[in-house]
Amino acid sequence: MSTYVLVHGAWHTGEHLELVADLMRADGHSVHTPTLAGNRPGETKDVGLSEAIDSLVDYVIGAEIEDIILVGHSYGGMIIAGAAAKLGATIRRLVFWNAFVPNNGESLMDLVPAHYKAEFDRMAIASPDRTVTLSAPVWREVFFNDGTAAQAEVIAATLNPQPYRTFEEPIELPLNPAEMPVAKSYLNFTDDTAMPHSLPWHPRLSSKLGLFRLVQAPGGHEVMFTNPKLAASKIIEAGRD
């Protein structure tokens, strides 16, 4: 069986991936769900992208795990791209799950629609700690489009503000993802509208991986809650040799 590290997206914690992780563990896999710097309850929000990446690297080294399938959801794609450059042969495969794929010098804000950037800029300025959140309508209609309103409300209450520096800071990569000598997959849930389909996850971002395996299934951005069994099976499919 394989060792997976599941990296959460913005506003989330590792705990939000535990439904999926438990199903994968039941299938015999070892699964880790760390929470990144900037999203840990009670810790400072004065965190940038490089510090979030380093927190994942520190977790992997501290846990003494190797031969890892490293899975990044959404913002987590920025994190796994940066961590792969530092962890080298420790990583067996990278899986970008409806995730951002950055080239060297790009920030997450370079990869989102202009209306997101304008909204997040406004929120960060208004916030006392330069964090951003998701509005209730965006969460319900865009992120949680395949779940119920009641379920969306429950999960929304568990999210935490995201440090804006993690979105603004350009990533530093010695190699762009297409040039990285590691196996790569892109997992695309086709009903995911967190990126509008005019600026899609796939193929707009997946194509930046160079040679990669594509795995697709129906589902939205928060499929880890709306259909965790499907999410678990597709992550395993994306991660297999």
C-alpha positions in Angstrom: 0.0 0.0 0.0 1.0 3.6 -0.5 1.8 6.6 1.7 -0.2 9.7 0.9 0.1 13.3 2.3 -3.1 15.3 1.6 -2.6 19.0 1.6 -5.6 21.2 2.2 -6.7 24.3 0.3 -7.1 27.9 1.5 -9.4 28.5 4.5 -9.3 24.8 5.4 -7.2 22.6 7.8 -6.0 19.1 7.6 -9.0 18.0 9.7 -11.3 18.8 6.7 -9.6 16.0 4.7 -10.1 13.4 7.4 -13.3 11.9 6.0 -11.4 11.1 2.8 -8.2 10.0 4.7 -10.2 7.5 6.8 -11.7 5.9 3.7 -8.2 5.6 2.2 -6.8 4.2 5.4 -9.6 1.6 5.3 -8.3 0.6 1.9 -4.9 -0.1 3.5 -3.0 3.2 2.8 -1.0 5.4 5.2 -2.5 8.9 5.0 -1.3 12.1 6.6 -3.4 15.3 6.7 -1.1 18.1 8.1 -2.4 21.7 8.6 -0.2 24.4 7.0 1.2 27.4 8.7 -1.3 30.2 8.4 -4.2 27.9 8.9 -3.4 26.4 12.3 -5.9 27.4 14.9 -4.5 30.0 17.3 -1.3 30.7 15.4 -0.3 34.0 13.7 -1.8 35.0 10.3 1.4 36.9 9.4 2.4 34.0 7.1 3.5 34.0 3.5 3.6 31.3 0.8 7.2 30.3 1.5 6.5 29.8 5.2 3.4 27.6 4.4 5.6 25.5 2.0 8.3 25.2 4.7 5.7 24.0 7.2 4.8 21.1 4.9 8.5 20.3 4.3 9.1 20.3 8.1 6.1 18.0 8.6 7.4 15.5 6.1 10.9 15.5 7.5 9.7 15.4 11.1 7.3 12.4 10.4 10.2 10.5 8.7 8.1 9.4 5.8 9.3 8.6 2.3 8.1 7.4 -1.1 5.2 9.9 -0.7 2.3 10.6 -3.0 1.8 14.3 -2.3 -1.7 15.5 -3.0 -2.5 19.2 -3.1 -6.1 20.5 -3.2 -6.7 24.0 -4.7 -4.2 26.4 -3.0 -2.5 23.2 -1.9 -1.1 23.0 -5.5 1.1 26.0 -4.8 2.3 24.2 -1.7 3.1 20.9 -3.2 4.9 22.5 -6.1 7.2 24.3 -3.7 7.6 21.4 -1.4 8.6 19.0 -4.3 11.5 21.2 -5.1 12.8 20.8 -1.5 11.9 17.2 -0.8 13.3 15.7 -4.1 13.3 11.9 -4.2 11.1 11.7 -1.1 8.2 12.3 -3.5 7.0 9.4 -5.7 4.2 11.4 -7.4 2.5 14.8 -7.2 -1.3 14.9 -7.5 -2.8 18.3 -8.2 -6.5 18.1 -7.2 -8.4 20.9 -8.8 -5.3 22.8 -7.9 -3.2 25.7 -9.0 -0.1 24.9 -10.9 2.5 27.7 -10.7 5.6 28.4 -12.7 8.5 30.1 -11.1 7.7 33.7 -10.1 3.9 33.3 -10.2 1.6 33.9 -7.3 -1.8 32.4 -6.7 -3.3 35.9 -7.5 -1.7 35.6 -11.0 -3.8 32.5 -11.7 -7.3 33.7 -10.6 -9.9 35.8 -12.4 -9.7 39.6 -12.0 -12.9 39.7 -9.9 -11.4 37.4 -7.3 -8.3 39.6 -7.0 -10.3 42.8 -6.7 -12.5 41.2 -3.9 -9.5 39.8 -2.0 -7.6 43.1 -2.3 -10.6 44.9 -0.8 -10.9 42.3 2.0 -7.2 42.4 2.9 -7.2 46.2 3.2 -10.3 46.1 5.5 -8.9 43.3 7.6 -6.9 44.1 10.7 -4.5 41.2 10.0 -4.5 41.2 6.2 -6.6 38.0 5.9 -9.3 37.2 3.3 -12.5 35.1 3.6 -15.1 33.7 1.3 -18.5 35.4 1.2 -21.5 33.2 1.9 -22.9 33.5 -1.6 -19.6 32.5 -3.2 -19.2 29.6 -0.8 -22.7 28.3 -1.4 -23.0 28.9 -5.2 -19.5 28.3 -6.4 -17.5 26.2 -3.9 -20.3 24.1 -2.5 -22.5 23.9 -5.6 -23.0 20.1 -5.4 -24.0 20.0 -1.7 -27.0 21.0 0.3 -27.5 24.4 1.8 -27.5 22.9 5.3 -24.3 21.1 4.7 -22.6 24.2 3.3 -23.6 26.2 6.3 -22.1 23.6 8.7 -18.8 23.4 6.9 -18.5 27.2 6.4 -18.6 27.6 10.2 -15.4 25.6 10.4 -13.3 27.6 7.9 -10.7 30.1 9.0 -9.4 33.4 7.5 -6.6 33.0 5.0 -3.4 35.1 5.2 -3.4 37.2 2.1 0.4 37.0 1.8 0.0 33.3 0.9 -1.9 34.4 -2.2 0.3 37.4 -3.1 3.8 36.0 -2.6 5.4 34.7 -5.8 6.7 31.1 -5.6 10.4 30.4 -6.0 11.0 27.2 -8.0 14.3 25.9 -9.4 12.3 24.1 -12.1 8.8 24.7 -13.4 6.4 21.8 -12.8 6.7 20.6 -16.4 10.4 20.2 -15.9 10.3 18.4 -12.6 11.6 14.8 -12.7 8.7 13.4 -10.8 5.5 11.6 -11.9 2.5 14.0 -11.9 -1.3 13.6 -12.0 -4.1 16.1 -12.4 -7.4 15.2 -10.6 -10.2 17.2 -12.0 -13.8 17.1 -10.6 -15.7 18.4 -13.6 -18.5 20.3 -11.7 -15.9 22.4 -9.8 -16.7 26.1 -10.5 -14.3 27.6 -8.0 -12.5 28.6 -11.1 -15.0 29.7 -13.7 -15.2 27.4 -16.7 -14.1 30.2 -18.9 -10.8 30.0 -17.0 -10.8 26.3 -16.1 -8.7 24.1 -13.9 -8.2 21.7 -16.8 -6.7 22.1 -19.3 -5.6 25.7 -18.5 -3.6 24.8 -15.4 -3.1 21.0 -15.8 -1.3 21.7 -19.1 1.5 23.4 -17.1 2.5 19.9 -15.8 4.0 18.7 -19.0 3.6 14.9 -19.0 0.8 14.0 -16.6 -2.0 11.5 -15.9 -5.5 13.0 -16.1 -8.2 11.5 -13.8 -11.7 13.0 -13.9 -15.0 12.5 -12.1 -18.2 14.5 -11.5 -18.2 16.6 -8.4 -17.6 20.1 -7.0 -14.7 21.9 -5.3 -15.7 20.5 -1.8 -16.2 16.9 -2.9 -14.3 15.8 0.2 -17.6 16.6 2.0 -20.2 16.0 -0.6 -18.9 12.7 -1.8 -15.9 11.6 0.2 -16.0 8.0 -1.0 -15.6 9.1 -4.6 -12.9 11.6 -3.7 -10.9 8.9 -1.9 -11.2 6.4 -4.8 -10.2 9.0 -7.4 -7.2 10.2 -5.3 -6.0 6.5 -5.1 -6.6 6.2 -8.9 -4.5 9.4 -9.5 -1.8 8.2 -7.2 -1.3 4.6 -8.4 1.8 3.6 -10.3 
